[in-house]
Amino acid sequence: VLHIPYEFRRIFWPMIFIFIGLAILFRRGGHRNIQASGNQDYIDELSVFGGSERLITSKDFKGGKVTYIFGGSTINLTQSELSKGENIIDVFTIFGGGKFIVPRDWDVKVEVTSVFGGFSDKRLVDPHIVYDPSKQLVIKGFVIFGGGELQSF
C-alpha cells in the first residue's frame, strides 16, 4: 500500500497552480515572433484579470494564440479573409472566457477540450452557403473552469 504523507486536499490547489504555471510557460515559448511583423495576420492575445475587444482586418489571416487567465476578450474577424490552407487559433482558458465572431461563409472546425467549462458553436446554420475547401479555420485548445463561444452574423 502506497502511503502519501499529506491529505489530497492539502496538495490539490498547489498542484493545480503548478500545472497552470507550467502550461503557460510551455505554451508561450512556441511562437514568440508572431506579432513581430506588426500586421494582424496572426493574433497573440493574453488576458490576465482583464479583457479587450479586437477587430481584425487582415486580408491573409493565418491564426494565432489566445490565452485567458481570469480574463477574456472578444475577437471580431468579420472583416478578415482567411489564408489558404488550415489556419489554427490555439486557445488556452482557465477561469476566463472569450468570444470569436467569424464571417458566415468561413469553414470553421472546433477542437476544444473542456474540463469544468465549455466552448460552444453558436453559429447559425445556412444550408445555402458553400464553403471554400482550400481555406479552413481550426479553433483548438484547452478550457478549464472557463468558456468560449463561436458566433457569426
Helices and strands as residue ranges (DSSP letters): H 8-28, G 34-37, E 42-48, E 51-55, E 63-69, E 72-76, E 85-94, E 97-102, E 108-115, E 118-121, E 135-144, E 147-152
